[in-house]
């Protein structure tokens, strides 16, 4: 299964906010066997969101996660833009409205247009309860793609992911395992190990082998990451273990030749 | 001036690495008056890079910054993919070759195909010296867009940005100021301040006013960010100051009514 993530928010484009939402979501997905194909960051801008959604939907991903812009203010326009991009009209959803009424009743505040706005979702969508804040999330199926629209406030987004999105996706990836193993190698520059890594990459289909220099070519230290997502029945963990064994063998050969 | 940033690397799509390169670059650009329009993160995948470049170039940005995939290994394919995307052939660049020869001569290592590979750049490009590591960066002009291809290793990317890219761009944005001011407000939920912020947004053209809840609707605390990029002669700082004054006035009015 493949996912695309779209994060909205001008603060992500000025560098003020580091996009930890994207890495948190990608990591959660990866651990249940779902690969993130792209992450797209745009501002609070309808035209940009429309283009990002269109560009993403061309790929027919299984999952499209959009964060940010669900709140009550003038620049919280994700739902309105989504509706334009997908050409689906909005309605005040009965269930979403109830969620919002209850939240504000608890804190003794009246309903205003800004508050009711958060109950407007596409006609063919379902609201997702916000376990932390107020604005509901949205779940929507278009073709083979399930779109999840989540808040940009990290604790609200995380709450919805953990309580709703991940448990649901886990049901579909029960037999998939994602394996990541890392080895660290001292004293060999990345440019010297390159042909060896290529040999391993070519031997094990689907495996990903990637070197990350954590020293320099002069004082080399490398982190080598092995990654594989696959069906449990195909034993992805032992494939990764074999590849690591092969790496040590090839390094031994190279140093003795 | 507008920029688009493309960051490549599978580690960014598994959540292992938080994309601090993007926020660091966006912040540097913002401070010299250049707005980042989009950030796109993709894996080590030629087809994806091609699509991301094509999608970006449709916007005719002034600057396109691409990071990652310049090293010596099999998955360092950014230059090869860029050449395919832009249909510009590659050559071993004399200047880039010299940079690499010198680096490896210093550490007494012979030139191998993997090392020479790092000197291959598009025929119409110029190499950028790597002040930290080995692989040169690339500068390339296509239409009105200047493309900078930089390493993914943060200290190498930062070195090239600080020594080469930023000083060059600063020459073109000398009369532009970017102003960001933040005020914190206690005790008002975001949904209550929303109409006030809309009024300010509508009054000051080009200004961006954005609220970030750092408390909750129940125990509200808001960070309100005011942002404006503009010519120094138009006094962007005093526009921001006036908008903040206006905010306090409207809040006073609201609390006394």
HADDOCK unambig.tbl for C-alpha pairs under 7 A between the chains (distance, minus, plus):
assign (segid A and resid 13 and name CA) (segid B and resid 26 and name CA) 5.94 0.50 0.50
assign (segid A and resid 13 and name CA) (segid B and resid 36 and name CA) 5.52 0.50 0.50
assign (segid A and resid 13 and name CA) (segid B and resid 37 and name CA) 6.85 0.50 0.50
assign (segid A and resid 14 and name CA) (segid B and resid 26 and name CA) 5.27 0.50 0.50
assign (segid A and resid 14 and name CA) (segid B and resid 27 and name CA) 5.13 0.50 0.50
assign (segid A and resid 14 and name CA) (segid B and resid 30 and name CA) 5.76 0.50 0.50
assign (segid A and resid 14 and name CA) (segid B and resid 36 and name CA) 6.86 0.50 0.50
assign (segid A and resid 15 and name CA) (segid B and resid 23 and name CA) 3.97 0.50 0.50
assign (segid A and resid 15 and name CA) (segid B and resid 24 and name CA) 6.02 0.50 0.50
assign (segid A and resid 15 and name CA) (segid B and resid 26 and name CA) 4.99 0.50 0.50
assign (segid A and resid 15 and name CA) (segid B and resid 27 and name CA) 4.26 0.50 0.50
assign (segid A and resid 16 and name CA) (segid B and resid 27 and name CA) 6.83 0.50 0.50
assign (segid A and resid 18 and name CA) (segid B and resid 20 and name CA) 6.35 0.50 0.50
assign (segid A and resid 18 and name CA) (segid B and resid 23 and name CA) 5.69 0.50 0.50
assign (segid A and resid 19 and name CA) (segid B and resid 19 and name CA) 6.75 0.50 0.50
assign (segid A and resid 20 and name CA) (segid B and resid 18 and name CA) 6.33 0.50 0.50
assign (segid A and resid 23 and name CA) (segid B and resid 15 and name CA) 3.98 0.50 0.50
assign (segid A and resid 23 and name CA) (segid B and resid 18 and name CA) 5.68 0.50 0.50
assign (segid A and resid 24 and name CA) (segid B and resid 15 and name CA) 6.03 0.50 0.50
assign (segid A and resid 26 and name CA) (segid B and resid 13 and name CA) 5.97 0.50 0.50
assign (segid A and resid 26 and name CA) (segid B and resid 14 and name CA) 5.28 0.50 0.50
assign (segid A and resid 26 and name CA) (segid B and resid 15 and name CA) 4.99 0.50 0.50
assign (segid A and resid 27 and name CA) (segid B and resid 14 and name CA) 5.14 0.50 0.50
assign (segid A and resid 27 and name CA) (segid B and resid 15 and name CA) 4.25 0.50 0.50
assign (segid A and resid 27 and name CA) (segid B and resid 16 and name CA) 6.83 0.50 0.50
assign (segid A and resid 30 and name CA) (segid B and resid 14 and name CA) 5.77 0.50 0.50
assign (segid A and resid 36 and name CA) (segid B and resid 13 and name CA) 5.52 0.50 0.50
assign (segid A and resid 36 and name CA) (segid B and resid 14 and name CA) 6.86 0.50 0.50
assign (segid A and resid 37 and name CA) (segid B and resid 13 and name CA) 6.85 0.50 0.50
assign (segid A and resid 37 and name CA) (segid B and resid 42 and name CA) 6.51 0.50 0.50
assign (segid A and resid 37 and name CA) (segid B and resid 43 and name CA) 6.97 0.50 0.50
assign (segid A and resid 38 and name CA) (segid B and resid 41 and name CA) 5.57 0.50 0.50
assign (segid A and resid 38 and name CA) (segid B and resid 42 and name CA) 4.95 0.50 0.50
assign (segid A and resid 39 and name CA) (segid B and resid 40 and name CA) 5.84 0.50 0.50
assign (segid A and resid 39 and name CA) (segid B and resid 41 and name CA) 4.89 0.50 0.50
assign (segid A and resid 39 and name CA) (segid B and resid 42 and name CA) 6.74 0.50 0.50
assign (segid A and resid 40 and name CA) (segid B and resid 39 and name CA) 5.84 0.50 0.50
assign (segid A and resid 40 and name CA) (segid B and resid 40 and name CA) 4.65 0.50 0.50
assign (segid A and resid 40 and name CA) (segid B and resid 41 and name CA) 6.32 0.50 0.50
assign (segid A and resid 41 and name CA) (segid B and resid 38 and name CA) 5.56 0.50 0.50
assign (segid A and resid 41 and name CA) (segid B and resid 39 and name CA) 4.87 0.50 0.50
assign (segid A and resid 41 and name CA) (segid B and resid 40 and name CA) 6.31 0.50 0.50
assign (segid A and resid 42 and name CA) (segid B and resid 37 and name CA) 6.49 0.50 0.50
assign (segid A and resid 42 and name CA) (segid B and resid 38 and name CA) 4.95 0.50 0.50
assign (segid A and resid 42 and name CA) (segid B and resid 39 and name CA) 6.75 0.50 0.50
assign (segid A and resid 43 and name CA) (segid B and resid 37 and name CA) 6.95 0.50 0.50
assign (segid A and resid 72 and name CA) (segid B and resid 190 and name CA) 6.90 0.50 0.50
assign (segid A and resid 72 and name CA) (segid B and resid 191 and name CA) 5.15 0.50 0.50
assign (segid A and resid 72 and name CA) (segid B and resid 194 and name CA) 6.46 0.50 0.50
assign (segid A and resid 73 and name CA) (segid B and resid 191 and name CA) 6.65 0.50 0.50
assign (segid A and resid 73 and name CA) (segid B and resid 194 and name CA) 4.63 0.50 0.50
assign (segid A and resid 74 and name CA) (segid B and resid 194 and name CA) 6.65 0.50 0.50
assign (segid A and resid 74 and name CA) (segid B and resid 198 and name CA) 5.71 0.50 0.50
assign (segid A and resid 107 and name CA) (segid B and resid 218 and name CA) 6.11 0.50 0.50
assign (segid A and resid 114 and name CA) (segid B and resid 191 and name CA) 5.96 0.50 0.50
assign (segid A and resid 114 and name CA) (segid B and resid 194 and name CA) 6.99 0.50 0.50
assign (segid A and resid 115 and name CA) (segid B and resid 191 and name CA) 6.15 0.50 0.50
assign (segid A and resid 133 and name CA) (segid B and resid 216 and name CA) 6.38 0.50 0.50
assign (segid A and resid 133 and name CA) (segid B and resid 217 and name CA) 6.93 0.50 0.50
assign (segid A and resid 190 and name CA) (segid B and resid 72 and name CA) 6.89 0.50 0.50
assign (segid A and resid 191 and name CA) (segid B and resid 72 and name CA) 5.13 0.50 0.50
assign (segid A and resid 191 and name CA) (segid B and resid 73 and name CA) 6.63 0.50 0.50
assign (segid A and resid 191 and name CA) (segid B and resid 114 and name CA) 5.96 0.50 0.50
assign (segid A and resid 191 and name CA) (segid B and resid 115 and name CA) 6.14 0.50 0.50
assign (segid A and resid 194 and name CA) (segid B and resid 72 and name CA) 6.47 0.50 0.50
assign (segid A and resid 194 and name CA) (segid B and resid 73 and name CA) 4.62 0.50 0.50
assign (segid A and resid 194 and name CA) (segid B and resid 74 and name CA) 6.64 0.50 0.50
assign (segid A and resid 194 and name CA) (segid B and resid 114 and name CA) 6.99 0.50 0.50
assign (segid A and resid 198 and name CA) (segid B and resid 74 and name CA) 5.71 0.50 0.50
assign (segid A and resid 216 and name CA) (segid B and resid 133 and name CA) 6.37 0.50 0.50
assign (segid A and resid 217 and name CA) (segid B and resid 133 and name CA) 6.94 0.50 0.50
assign (segid A and resid 218 and name CA) (segid B and resid 107 and name CA) 6.14 0.50 0.50
